[in-house]
Structures are given as C-alpha cells and as structure tokens.
Amino acid sequence: MRLLLVEDDDHVAAALSAVLARHGFQVTHARNGEEALRAVLPAAAEGTAPFGVVLLDLGLPDQDGYQVCGKIRKLTSTPVIMVTARGDVRSRIHGLNLGADDYVVKPYDTGELLARIHAVSRRTASGEETAPASGSALRLGAVTIELPTRRVSVDGADVQLTRKEFDLLALLAQRPGVVFRREQIISEVWRTSWEGTGRTLEVHVASLRSKLRMPALIETVRGVGYRLVAPAA
C-alpha cells in the first residue's frame, strides 16, 4: 500500500518511514502542507486515489494541519489519520469533524499506529460506510435521520455530520432505548474489534451530543455502552 506521510521533522519521518517500509508500505514523505496537497491533487483531479492512507502531523511549518486535512478531504476520500501531540478532547473532536478518520496522540506505540492504519484501510476496502437498515427516515422528536441520503436535521435545520458520526447515530436510532455494548458499536461502525478504538468512540459520542445540541439524546450506560433516549415529540 502507498502511504503519504506528512511530517516536517526529517528525523521522525526517516525513522517512521523505515518502520513502515519493513511492514510493506511504500512511503511518500511531504514536509509541509503544500507538498502534501501537491502529492494528492493530480490523482484527485483524475478521480483516483494515489494513497491508501495519509498520516498527517498537525504542527506543519507553512499551514495548520487542520487546514490541510480539510483541503485533502475536499479532494479525496482517502483515509486520514492525524498524528499529533495535541491530545485534548476538543482537538480530537475538531480533527474528526474536519473529516479525519482517526487520531493518534504522540508519543505513540508503533504497533498501535500500524493497527490503526490497517483498520482504516480495511474499512475503506470493505466499502467504508456502515449500511444503515432499510427505510426512508427515522424521526425521533425534533431529530430526523434520512437513511438513503445520509442527512440529519433538527427542527428542520440540517446538521453536518462526518461519516462515522452518521453511522453511529443511525445505529443507535434503529432501536431507541436499547443499550448497545461498546464492543458491538465498534464492530458495526468501525468494522474492527481492536480495543484502541474505544477512545475514538467516546470522542464521536461527544461530538454528536454537541452538534445535535442534545446532550441527553445519547445516554452513557457505565461499564456497558450507549443508548439513544428518544426525545418527546
């Protein structure tokens, strides 16, 4: 698999590239945002994907990594994994809202990073999106979830969700009031059983609560998982 590594530190990039090469990846190194976009743009214009995954550092010298992620996402659906020292929840949510598929905090274990790369590439190869159950729409109080078009609205106003946020909401909304175990959600939405995805699930739940402006809509069942609490009509 070809992989685009966006990292301004040449020493870090060289060490990581060597590890990735030993695991069968063909690595292209971009030292800043401009180089990254130049690497992605030609193939994106032709409707092809030159890279299986993009590893994106946020602390770039020419522009913020968040901006680069947003631009890449407008050009291609290639999975983006943010690799950064910014570990707070707000930064994670912001990155995922911009279209990142995963978020790894430095310092990280190389085995964990490799597992995440393989996880996002498997999801892409298997069709990327979790297919919601059949039906035209789900209505839960002020919330409307249109399954065929993957649109969500609250009181008639559209709410922009990422792919995984929609998949998560659609899954919970299929059976309001029913508790979904964390392992079940991770299996169905992220198509993996890897325990490291648990933190990503928490961030997506927090983001959904914020975007829908309904903190009580998704209830945390401690030690088990989550359930959707249907609001009053």
C-alpha positions in Angstrom: 0.0 0.0 0.0 1.2 3.5 -0.8 1.1 5.9 2.2 1.6 9.6 2.4 3.5 10.8 5.5 3.1 14.5 6.2 5.8 15.3 8.8 8.1 18.3 9.0 10.7 16.7 11.2 13.1 14.8 8.9 14.5 12.6 11.7 11.0 11.5 12.8 9.9 10.9 9.2 13.0 8.8 8.4 12.6 6.6 11.4 8.8 6.1 10.8 9.3 5.6 7.1 11.8 2.8 7.8 9.4 1.0 10.1 6.5 1.4 7.6 8.7 0.1 4.8 9.5 -3.0 6.8 5.8 -3.7 7.1 5.3 -3.4 3.3 4.3 0.2 2.9 5.6 2.5 0.1 6.0 5.8 1.8 5.9 9.2 0.2 7.2 12.0 2.5 5.8 15.5 2.4 7.5 18.1 4.7 4.7 20.6 4.7 1.1 21.2 3.8 1.8 22.5 0.3 3.9 19.4 -0.6 1.1 17.1 0.8 -1.6 18.8 -1.4 0.7 18.7 -4.4 1.0 14.9 -3.9 -2.7 14.4 -3.6 -4.0 16.9 -6.2 -3.1 15.3 -9.6 -4.7 11.9 -8.9 -7.7 13.5 -7.2 -8.3 15.5 -10.3 -8.5 12.3 -12.3 -10.8 10.7 -9.7 -8.2 8.2 -8.5 -6.6 7.6 -5.1 -2.8 7.5 -5.1 -2.5 6.7 -1.4 -4.2 4.1 0.8 -3.8 6.3 3.9 -2.5 9.7 4.8 -0.6 10.2 8.1 -0.9 13.9 8.9 1.0 15.8 11.5 -0.7 18.9 12.7 2.3 21.1 13.5 3.4 21.9 10.0 5.6 25.0 9.2 3.5 26.5 6.4 -0.1 25.9 7.5 -2.0 24.3 10.3 -2.6 20.6 9.8 -6.3 21.0 10.4 -6.4 23.2 7.3 -4.5 20.6 5.3 -7.0 17.9 6.4 -9.9 20.0 5.3 -8.4 20.6 1.9 -7.5 16.9 1.5 -11.0 15.8 2.4 -12.4 18.1 -0.3 -10.2 16.5 -2.9 -10.4 12.8 -1.9 -12.0 10.3 0.4 -8.6 8.7 1.2 -8.5 7.9 4.9 -6.6 10.5 7.0 -5.0 9.7 10.4 -3.9 12.7 12.4 -0.7 12.1 14.3 -0.1 14.9 16.8 0.9 15.8 20.3 -2.5 17.6 20.8 -4.2 15.1 22.9 -7.1 17.1 24.4 -10.7 16.1 23.6 -11.5 19.4 21.9 -8.6 18.9 19.4 -9.7 15.3 18.7 -13.3 16.4 18.1 -12.2 19.2 15.8 -10.0 16.9 13.8 -12.7 14.3 13.4 -15.2 17.0 12.4 -12.9 18.1 9.6 -13.0 14.6 8.2 -10.1 12.7 9.8 -10.8 9.0 10.1 -8.6 8.5 13.2 -6.5 10.5 15.6 -3.2 9.2 17.2 -1.5 11.1 20.0 2.3 11.4 20.3 4.2 9.6 21.8 2.5 6.5 20.4 3.4 2.9 20.2 4.4 1.9 16.7 2.3 -1.3 16.9 -0.8 0.8 17.7 -0.2 3.1 14.8 0.2 0.1 12.4 -3.1 -1.4 13.8 -4.9 1.9 13.1 -3.5 2.1 9.6 -4.7 -1.4 8.8 -8.1 -0.7 10.5 -8.9 2.4 8.4 -7.7 0.7 5.2 -9.9 -2.3 5.9 -12.9 -0.1 6.3 -12.2 1.6 3.0 -11.6 -1.7 1.2 -14.9 -3.1 2.6 -17.0 -0.2 1.4 -16.1 2.4 4.1 -19.6 3.2 5.2 -21.8 1.1 7.5 -25.0 0.3 5.6 -28.0 1.5 7.7 -31.1 -0.5 7.9 -33.7 -0.1 5.1 -36.3 2.6 5.4 -36.6 6.2 4.3 -36.2 8.1 7.5 -36.2 7.8 11.3 -37.9 10.5 13.3 -37.1 10.9 17.0 -38.8 14.0 18.3 -37.1 17.0 16.6 -34.4 14.8 15.1 -34.9 13.4 11.6 -32.4 10.9 10.1 -32.7 10.2 6.4 -31.0 6.9 5.8 -30.8 6.8 2.0 -29.3 10.4 1.7 -27.4 10.2 5.0 -28.9 13.6 6.1 -29.7 14.6 9.6 -31.8 17.6 10.7 -33.0 19.0 14.0 -36.2 21.1 13.8 -35.8 21.1 10.0 -32.2 22.5 10.1 -29.6 20.3 8.6 -26.7 19.1 10.8 -23.4 18.3 9.2 -22.1 15.0 10.4 -19.0 13.1 9.5 -19.4 9.6 8.0 -18.7 7.8 11.3 -20.9 10.2 13.3 -23.8 9.4 11.0 -23.1 5.7 11.1 -23.1 5.8 14.9 -26.3 7.8 15.2 -28.1 5.7 12.7 -27.1 2.5 14.5 -28.4 3.8 17.9 -31.5 5.2 16.3 -32.5 1.8 14.9 -33.5 0.7 18.4 -34.2 3.7 20.8 -33.9 2.8 24.4 -31.8 -0.4 23.7 -28.3 -0.4 25.2 -25.6 -1.1 22.6 -22.4 -2.6 24.0 -19.2 -0.7 23.2 -17.8 -3.8 21.5 -20.9 -4.1 19.4 -20.8 -0.4 18.3 -17.1 -0.6 17.5 -17.6 -3.8 15.5 -20.6 -2.5 13.4 -19.4 1.1 12.9 -15.6 0.8 12.8 -15.6 -2.8 11.5 -12.9 -3.8 14.0 -12.6 -5.5 17.4 -9.5 -3.6 18.3 -9.8 -2.1 21.9 -7.9 1.0 21.0 -10.9 2.3 19.1 -12.8 2.8 22.4 -11.4 6.3 22.8 -12.4 7.2 19.3 -16.0 6.1 20.1 -16.1 8.4 23.1 -15.0 11.4 21.0 -17.6 10.7 18.4 -20.3 10.5 21.0 -19.2 13.8 22.5 -19.2 15.4 19.0 -22.7 14.1 18.3 -24.1 15.5 21.5 -22.5 18.9 20.7 -23.6 19.0 17.1 -27.2 18.0 17.8 -27.3 20.3 20.8 -29.0 17.5 22.7 -26.6 16.2 25.4 -29.2 13.9 26.8 -30.0 12.2 23.5 -27.2 9.6 23.8 -27.0 8.2 27.3 -23.9 6.6 28.6 -24.5 3.3 30.4 -21.5 2.9 32.6 -19.5 -0.2 32.1 -21.7 -1.3 29.2 -22.1 1.2 26.3 -24.6 3.7 25.0 -28.3 4.0 24.2 -30.4 6.6 22.4 -33.1 8.2 24.5 -35.9 9.2 22.2 -37.0 12.8 23.0 -40.6 13.7 23.4 -42.3 14.6 20.2 
